[in-house]
Amino acid sequence: MFELKKLLSYDNHPNIIIYNCDNIDSILYILSDKKCKNNIHKCISYINNDIYSIFDIKNINSKNILDFKIYINDIIKKKNNFTKKEYIIIKNL
């Protein structure tokens, strides 16, 4: 966990995708204590705040995989990547 905390302390990255982590709660504690809200985008449910978005792959299927990929790309392609970091957390990959 120390390595992750050190990695997240650097400011030279636009976005980070975190996946296959056992302890999501500890990652969220490191990233932010801001409240999250449940959202749905084109039948894809996720939890987010202004720091991170959490996607559960159990909710992604063959019908919405393309929408999921497009939405992830939209997050990554934002113009303010180096001024406002956004973390993408993928559960159950």
C-alpha positions as CSV (number, residue, x, y, z in Angstrom):
1,M,0.0,0.0,0.0
2,F,2.9,2.3,0.6
3,E,4.0,2.1,-3.0
4,L,0.5,3.0,-4.2
5,K,0.4,6.0,-1.8
6,K,3.8,7.1,-3.1
7,L,2.7,6.7,-6.8
8,L,-0.5,8.7,-6.2
9,S,1.5,11.5,-4.6
10,Y,3.2,12.4,-7.8
11,D,1.6,15.1,-10.0
12,N,3.1,14.1,-13.3
13,H,0.3,11.9,-14.5
14,P,-3.0,12.8,-16.2
15,N,-5.1,9.7,-15.4
16,I,-4.5,6.4,-13.7
17,I,-6.6,3.3,-14.2
18,I,-6.5,1.0,-11.2
19,Y,-7.8,-2.5,-11.6
20,N,-7.8,-5.9,-9.8
21,C,-7.1,-4.4,-6.4
22,D,-8.3,-6.4,-3.4
23,N,-8.7,-3.5,-1.1
24,I,-10.6,-0.7,-2.9
25,D,-11.5,1.1,0.4
26,S,-7.8,1.8,1.2
27,I,-7.3,3.2,-2.3
28,L,-10.4,5.5,-1.9
29,Y,-9.1,6.6,1.5
30,I,-5.8,7.6,-0.1
31,L,-7.5,9.4,-3.0
32,S,-10.3,11.4,-1.4
33,D,-12.7,11.5,1.4
34,K,-15.3,13.4,-0.7
35,K,-18.8,11.8,-1.0
36,C,-19.6,9.8,-4.0
37,K,-22.8,9.5,-5.9
38,N,-24.3,6.7,-8.0
39,N,-24.7,7.5,-11.7
40,I,-25.9,5.8,-14.8
41,H,-24.5,6.6,-18.3
42,K,-26.1,4.7,-21.2
43,C,-27.0,1.8,-19.0
44,I,-23.6,1.7,-17.3
45,S,-23.9,2.2,-13.6
46,Y,-20.9,3.7,-11.7
47,I,-20.0,5.6,-8.6
48,N,-18.0,8.8,-8.8
49,N,-17.0,12.1,-7.4
50,D,-14.7,14.8,-8.9
51,I,-11.6,12.7,-8.1
52,Y,-12.4,9.2,-9.2
53,S,-14.9,6.9,-10.9
54,I,-15.6,3.3,-9.9
55,F,-16.9,0.9,-12.5
56,D,-17.9,-2.7,-11.6
57,I,-17.3,-5.0,-14.5
58,K,-20.1,-7.2,-13.3
59,N,-22.4,-4.5,-14.7
60,I,-20.7,-4.5,-18.1
61,N,-22.0,-7.0,-20.7
62,S,-21.9,-7.6,-24.4
63,K,-24.7,-5.1,-24.9
64,N,-23.0,-2.1,-23.3
65,I,-19.2,-2.8,-23.6
66,L,-18.9,-0.4,-26.5
67,D,-20.6,2.4,-24.5
68,F,-18.2,1.6,-21.6
69,K,-15.2,1.9,-23.8
70,I,-16.4,5.2,-25.3
71,Y,-17.1,6.6,-21.8
72,I,-13.7,5.6,-20.5
73,N,-12.1,7.3,-23.6
74,D,-14.2,10.4,-22.9
75,I,-12.8,10.6,-19.4
76,I,-9.2,10.2,-20.6
77,K,-9.6,12.7,-23.4
78,K,-10.7,15.6,-21.3
79,K,-8.9,18.8,-21.9
80,N,-8.0,19.4,-18.3
81,N,-6.0,16.2,-17.8
82,F,-2.9,17.8,-16.3
83,T,-4.7,20.3,-14.1
84,K,-7.4,18.0,-12.7
85,K,-6.5,14.3,-12.3
86,E,-9.2,11.7,-12.5
87,Y,-8.7,8.2,-11.4
88,I,-10.6,5.3,-13.0
89,I,-11.1,2.3,-10.7
90,I,-12.3,-1.0,-12.3
91,K,-13.6,-3.6,-9.9
92,N,-14.0,-7.3,-10.6
93,L,-11.9,-7.4,-13.8
